Amino acid sequence: MPMQATTTVPLFSAALRPDRSPKIMGGWVSLAVATVLAAPLAVIVPEALVPIAAAFVGGVTAMSWMTWHQARQRKVTQQITLWPDQLEVVTLNGKGDRLLKRFDPRTVRLVLHRDDYERVVVMSLRHGNEGFELGTFLSNADKSSFAKAFGTALRKARQEA
């Protein structure tokens, strides 16, 4: 007798990741341009060399920290999988720690906080008194798009239950 393969497809599945565009690169370019433009000033006015050097050391330190922080934030992901009887949210933080949260789709609520222009700024799941924020690293446009698709799937899961 041949073996029968069974496949279960989730109602909804999404992998949320932060924007990976190199936004911090503009800061490094600006710092390089400022260095080139300030070099003649340091030669013409040698008394200003110490304050100029201190400002550039501070700028390099700040840019280095921002680059490191952005690299860690890029590692953050959330995998959301909605089954008819269960909602799973797996969060991987910048340190590599994995957090798995499970919710009952019949009792969990998607709560959206909007700004004055009706853009979604915070998405969270509410289960009783417990709250869990989704996609903190997403842009407002991405949050709105995700919330619309996820809200529709969550309603479908409630209807099927």
Secondary structure as a PSIPRED ss2 file (coil, helix, strand):
# PSIPRED VFORMAT (PSIPRED V4.0)

   1 M C   1.000  0.000  0.000
   2 P C   1.000  0.000  0.000
   3 M C   1.000  0.000  0.000
   4 Q C   1.000  0.000  0.000
   5 A C   1.000  0.000  0.000
   6 T C   1.000  0.000  0.000
   7 T C   1.000  0.000  0.000
   8 T C   1.000  0.000  0.000
   9 V C   1.000  0.000  0.000
  10 P C   1.000  0.000  0.000
  11 L C   1.000  0.000  0.000
  12 F E   0.000  0.000  1.000
  13 S E   0.000  0.000  1.000
  14 A E   0.000  0.000  1.000
  15 A E   0.000  0.000  1.000
  16 L E   0.000  0.000  1.000
  17 R C   1.000  0.000  0.000
  18 P C   1.000  0.000  0.000
  19 D C   1.000  0.000  0.000
  20 R C   1.000  0.000  0.000
  21 S C   1.000  0.000  0.000
  22 P C   1.000  0.000  0.000
  23 K C   1.000  0.000  0.000
  24 I C   1.000  0.000  0.000
  25 M H   0.000  1.000  0.000
  26 G H   0.000  1.000  0.000
  27 G H   0.000  1.000  0.000
  28 W H   0.000  1.000  0.000
  29 V H   0.000  1.000  0.000
  30 S H   0.000  1.000  0.000
  31 L H   0.000  1.000  0.000
  32 A H   0.000  1.000  0.000
  33 V H   0.000  1.000  0.000
  34 A H   0.000  1.000  0.000
  35 T H   0.000  1.000  0.000
  36 V H   0.000  1.000  0.000
  37 L H   0.000  1.000  0.000
  38 A H   0.000  1.000  0.000
  39 A H   0.000  1.000  0.000
  40 P H   0.000  1.000  0.000
  41 L H   0.000  1.000  0.000
  42 A H   0.000  1.000  0.000
  43 V H   0.000  1.000  0.000
  44 I H   0.000  1.000  0.000
  45 V C   1.000  0.000  0.000
  46 P H   0.000  1.000  0.000
  47 E H   0.000  1.000  0.000
  48 A H   0.000  1.000  0.000
  49 L H   0.000  1.000  0.000
  50 V H   0.000  1.000  0.000
  51 P H   0.000  1.000  0.000
  52 I H   0.000  1.000  0.000
  53 A H   0.000  1.000  0.000
  54 A H   0.000  1.000  0.000
  55 A H   0.000  1.000  0.000
  56 F H   0.000  1.000  0.000
  57 V H   0.000  1.000  0.000
  58 G H   0.000  1.000  0.000
  59 G H   0.000  1.000  0.000
  60 V H   0.000  1.000  0.000
  61 T H   0.000  1.000  0.000
  62 A H   0.000  1.000  0.000
  63 M H   0.000  1.000  0.000
  64 S H   0.000  1.000  0.000
  65 W H   0.000  1.000  0.000
  66 M H   0.000  1.000  0.000
  67 T H   0.000  1.000  0.000
  68 W H   0.000  1.000  0.000
  69 H H   0.000  1.000  0.000
  70 Q H   0.000  1.000  0.000
  71 A H   0.000  1.000  0.000
  72 R H   0.000  1.000  0.000
  73 Q H   0.000  1.000  0.000
  74 R C   1.000  0.000  0.000
  75 K C   1.000  0.000  0.000
  76 V C   1.000  0.000  0.000
  77 T E   0.000  0.000  1.000
  78 Q E   0.000  0.000  1.000
  79 Q E   0.000  0.000  1.000
  80 I E   0.000  0.000  1.000
  81 T E   0.000  0.000  1.000
  82 L E   0.000  0.000  1.000
  83 W C   1.000  0.000  0.000
  84 P C   1.000  0.000  0.000
  85 D C   1.000  0.000  0.000
  86 Q C   1.000  0.000  0.000
  87 L E   0.000  0.000  1.000
  88 E E   0.000  0.000  1.000
  89 V E   0.000  0.000  1.000
  90 V E   0.000  0.000  1.000
  91 T E   0.000  0.000  1.000
  92 L E   0.000  0.000  1.000
  93 N C   1.000  0.000  0.000
  94 G C   1.000  0.000  0.000
  95 K C   1.000  0.000  0.000
  96 G C   1.000  0.000  0.000
  97 D C   1.000  0.000  0.000
  98 R E   0.000  0.000  1.000
  99 L E   0.000  0.000  1.000
 100 L E   0.000  0.000  1.000
 101 K E   0.000  0.000  1.000
 102 R E   0.000  0.000  1.000
 103 F E   0.000  0.000  1.000
 104 D C   1.000  0.000  0.000
 105 P C   1.000  0.000  0.000
 106 R C   1.000  0.000  0.000
 107 T C   1.000  0.000  0.000
 108 V C   1.000  0.000  0.000
 109 R E   0.000  0.000  1.000
 110 L E   0.000  0.000  1.000
 111 V E   0.000  0.000  1.000
 112 L E   0.000  0.000  1.000
 113 H E   0.000  0.000  1.000
 114 R E   0.000  0.000  1.000
 115 D C   1.000  0.000  0.000
 116 D C   1.000  0.000  0.000
 117 Y C   1.000  0.000  0.000
 118 E C   1.000  0.000  0.000
 119 R C   1.000  0.000  0.000
 120 V E   0.000  0.000  1.000
 121 V E   0.000  0.000  1.000
 122 V E   0.000  0.000  1.000
 123 M E   0.000  0.000  1.000
 124 S E   0.000  0.000  1.000
 125 L E   0.000  0.000  1.000
 126 R E   0.000  0.000  1.000
 127 H E   0.000  0.000  1.000
 128 G C   1.000  0.000  0.000
 129 N C   1.000  0.000  0.000
 130 E E   0.000  0.000  1.000
 131 G E   0.000  0.000  1.000
 132 F E   0.000  0.000  1.000
 133 E E   0.000  0.000  1.000
 134 L E   0.000  0.000  1.000
 135 G C   1.000  0.000  0.000
 136 T C   1.000  0.000  0.000
 137 F C   1.000  0.000  0.000
 138 L C   1.000  0.000  0.000
 139 S C   1.000  0.000  0.000
 140 N H   0.000  1.000  0.000
 141 A H   0.000  1.000  0.000
 142 D H   0.000  1.000  0.000
 143 K H   0.000  1.000  0.000
 144 S H   0.000  1.000  0.000
 145 S H   0.000  1.000  0.000
 146 F H   0.000  1.000  0.000
 147 A H   0.000  1.000  0.000
 148 K H   0.000  1.000  0.000
 149 A H   0.000  1.000  0.000
 150 F H   0.000  1.000  0.000
 151 G H   0.000  1.000  0.000
 152 T H   0.000  1.000  0.000
 153 A H   0.000  1.000  0.000
 154 L H   0.000  1.000  0.000
 155 R H   0.000  1.000  0.000
 156 K H   0.000  1.000  0.000
 157 A H   0.000  1.000  0.000
 158 R H   0.000  1.000  0.000
 159 Q H   0.000  1.000  0.000
 160 E H   0.000  1.000  0.000
 161 A C   1.000  0.000  0.000
